[in-house]
Amino acid sequence: MSEKKPNKGQKSRKGVSGYGIGGVDVVMSVDQVAKEAASMSDAAPSSDALGKLVENNPYLTINDLRAGYGKMEILHDFNLQIGKGQSLCLIGPNGAGKSTVLHSIFGFTNIFSGSIVVDGLDVTSLTPSQKLSKAGIAYILQDKSVFPQMTVEENLLMGGFLKGRPAEAKQAADMVFDKYKRLADRRDKPAGVLSGGERRLLEISRALVMQPEVLLVDEPSIGLEPRFIDMVFEILEDLQKKDGKTIIMVEQNAKKGLAFADIGYVLVSGETAIADTGDNLLKNPDVGRLFLGG
């Protein structure tokens, strides 16, 4: 670790650490963050500890999952528990396996062993479309998943076709428009003219047309201005608190994600190093130093 020196003609300022939020004296590289985070995994949480975070009443569980891409294993005996209507945020250094957890739940990875169970149904070997229709799992991609030449309404109706229930899609789309005037005002406009925040709202709303029980949300704040980030998290909170959706998210803005979530997991090298309430992780000095900027 080295002191950050100001360029000639610049005023000296404090550098940043971790994911670049807040100011401290030392700049930490991504490799350094990963190395120090790895030392936290020596006392990985037990299944009993995970169970306490959901009051021993899990709705979705991942049991000793080994999964990855091709022959490469990314997740190693990974466990997760989340209760009905709860939210869980996954944080950790780059390459820790956060998005792989979402991919595995939805069916985008190779499962080598272990299981994924939703409301008593083993969904491990189901296809993504089967997981949507039988277990109500919907996946909201990172970014740029709207069809820019199609209208806002046509994008929403695609959600109904993806679930195989186009007849119900129109009614569900109308409910979205009733809920979000911002989209209703642009109902007949091409999705390509929407702002970044509006596109994110459309992506979330298209998932809602599928009428899911579980929302997998990958980097909801990516590429957005602060005002749109707040809007997106307000929408997700509304979906959880008012509509009872169960939300599992990956969020690089760790401070924002943990402030939102009931539960937070810190992943390191495909394993869970720490699991606690979101509030407690925000107060954890190690988490703060490595991921929250001090």
N, C-alpha and C positions, 0 to 999 in steps of 0.2 A: 504494500500500500504506500502511496506517495502523496505528498502534499500537492495540491493543484495550484500552479503558479499563474498569475494573471498575465495576459499578453501585454506587450508594451503599449502604453497609453491608456490601458484599462485600469479601472479601480479594482483593488483586491476585493474578492468576494468569497464567501464560503461555498464549497462544493456541495455535491449531493451524493447520497449513497442509495443502496438498494434499488428500488424501481424509480427513483428520481422524484420523490414527493417529500418536500421538507428540506431543511438545510442542516448539514453537519460539516465537520472539518475535513473529513476524509472521503475520497472518491473510491468506491469499490467496483471492481470489474464484475461482469457476469460470472466469470469462473470463480472469483472469490466468494461471491454470494452463494453459488452452488456448493462450494467446498465447505463453507461454514454452516450452510443449511443441512448438509449431509450429517454433520456431527449431532444434529438435533434428533436424528432418527434412531438413536440408540435406545430410546425409551418410547417406542411406538405404542400407541394406545391399544388396549386390549378390546376384545369384542364386548366385554362387560362395560367398558368405558364408553364405547360407541353407543351401546344400548341405553345408557343413562341419558344421553343427549336427546333421545327420542322417547323418553319415559318408557323404555322397553316395549314400545308399540310401533315397530317399523312398518311403513307402507311399501317402501322399496328397499331391497337389500342386495348388496353385492357380497358374495361369499368366496373368499380365497381365490380370487380371479387372477389367472395368468392369461394375458392377451397382448396382441401386438399386430404387426403388419408383416405379411409374408411369413418368414421363419423367425423374424426378430421379435423377441419378447420385450414389451415396454412396461407392462404392469406385472408386479411380482406378488402373488398371494394378497391381492388388494381386497380390502373390505370397506364397505360403506353402508350406513343406515340413515334413512330419512323418514320422518313421520308424515302422515297425510296432512297436506296444507302447510308443511314447513318449507323453508328455503335453506339451501346449502351452497356455500361458495368455496370453490377450489382455488387455492393460490399456491405459488411456489416458483422456483427458478425456471428459466426456459429449458424445455426438454424433460421436465419432471413427469410428464404423462397426464397432464390435466385434461387436455382435449381428448386424449385417448380414452379416458373414463367415459366421456360423453359418447364418443364413437362406439365404444363397446356396448353401452346401454342400448344404443339405437341400432347396432348391427353392422357397423362399418369396419370391424376388426376381425382378426382371427382369434377365436377363443380356444386356448390350449387346455385349460381346466378351470374348474370353479363354476359358479352359477349366478344368475341375475333373476331375482324374483320380485314381482310386482303384485301386491294384494293377493298373495298366495299362489299366483300363477308363475310358473317357471318360463321365462321368456328368453332364456339364453340362446337357444338355437332358432328362434323365430326371425323371419326377414324383417326389414324396416317397415314394410307395409303391414305385415301381420302384427308387429308391435304397436303400430298406430291403431289398427282396427280392433285388436283383442285386448290391449292393455292401455290404450289411450296415451301413448308416448309420442310427443311431437318434438322435433329438433329445429331450433332456430339457428341458422348458420351465422358465421362471423359477420359477413358483409357481402353486399352486391349480389344478393340472390333474387332480387326482383327482376321482372321482365320489362325492360325500359320502354319497349314499343307498345306494350299492352297497357290498357287503362288501369287505373287503380282498382276499379270494380272487377275487371277481368283477372287481375292478379289475385284478388281475394277469392274469386270463384275457383281458381286453381287449387285452393286448399280442399275444396269439396271433391274435386276430381281425384286428388291424391288419396283421399280416404275412400274413394269408390262410392260416394254418396252425393252425386251432383245435384240431385233433387233437393237435398237439404241445404246445399251451399248458398243458394239465393237468400233463404231466410236467415241463415247465420251471417251472411254479408250485410244484410239490412240491420241486424243487431249491432254489428261493428260500427256501421255508419251512425246509428243512433247514439252510440257510446262516444265516438270520436268525431266531433264536428270538423276537425282539421282534415280528416280524410273524406268526409262527406262533401265538403266544399270542392274537393278535387276528384270527385267520383269518376267523371268522364275524361279526365286529363291523363295523358301518357305518364306512366310512373317515372319515366326518365326526367321529368321536369321537377320532381320533388326534391326538397332539401335533404341533407344527410339524415337529420332527425326524423323527417317525415317518412323517408324510406325505411328507417329502422322500425318506426311505428307500423308501417305496412307489413314488414316481415313478421313482426310479432302478431299482428292482426290476422294475417293469412294462416298462421299456426292456430289461432283461436277458432277460425272457421272449421278446422278439423275437430273441434270440440274435445281437446285432450284433457287428461287428468294430470299428466306429468309434462312439464316444459323443460327441455334441455336448452340452455341459452349459452352460446359461445361468444364471449367478449362483447357484451351488449354496448359498451361505451366506445368501441374501437372506431377511430376516425371522426369522432363527434366533437363539436364545440361544447364547452361546459354547460351552456343553457340546455342543449339537447340531451346531454348526459343526465341532467337532473330530471328532464321530462321522461326519459326512458325508464329510469329507476322508479319514478312515481307510478308509471303504468304497471311495471312489474309488481310493485307493492300493492297496487289496487287488485291485480289479478290474484295475488296470494291472499290478501286479507279479506277481500269482498267475494271473490269467486272461488276461493278454496283450492287454487291450483298448487301443486307441489312443484317446486322450482329447484333445479340443480344447475348452477352456472359456473363458468370459468370467467374470471375477470382479472386482467392485468393491473387495473387500478385497484390494488388490494384494499386500500383504505375505504374506497366507495363500496366495494363488494362486501367487505366484512361488516360495514355499518348497516348494510341492507339485510344481510343474511342472519337467520336464527343460529346456524351452525357454520363453522369454518373448518376446513381441512388444509393443512400445509403438506403438500406433496414434495417428496425428494426422491429422485431416481426410481419412480414407479411405485413408491410405497408412501404410506401416511406417516409423517414424522410427528405431527401434533394434530389433535382434534379437540375442539372446544366450542363454546358459544362464540358467535361473532364478536360480541362485546368483550369477552375475556381475551380473545386473540388481539384485539385492538390495544389492549392494555399490556400484552405480553412484551417484555423488553427485547427479547430475541427476535420476535416477529417484527416489532417496530424497527429495530436496527437494520434488519436485512430486507424487509419488504415495504416498510411504510416511510422510510427516509429518516429514521432516528427516533 
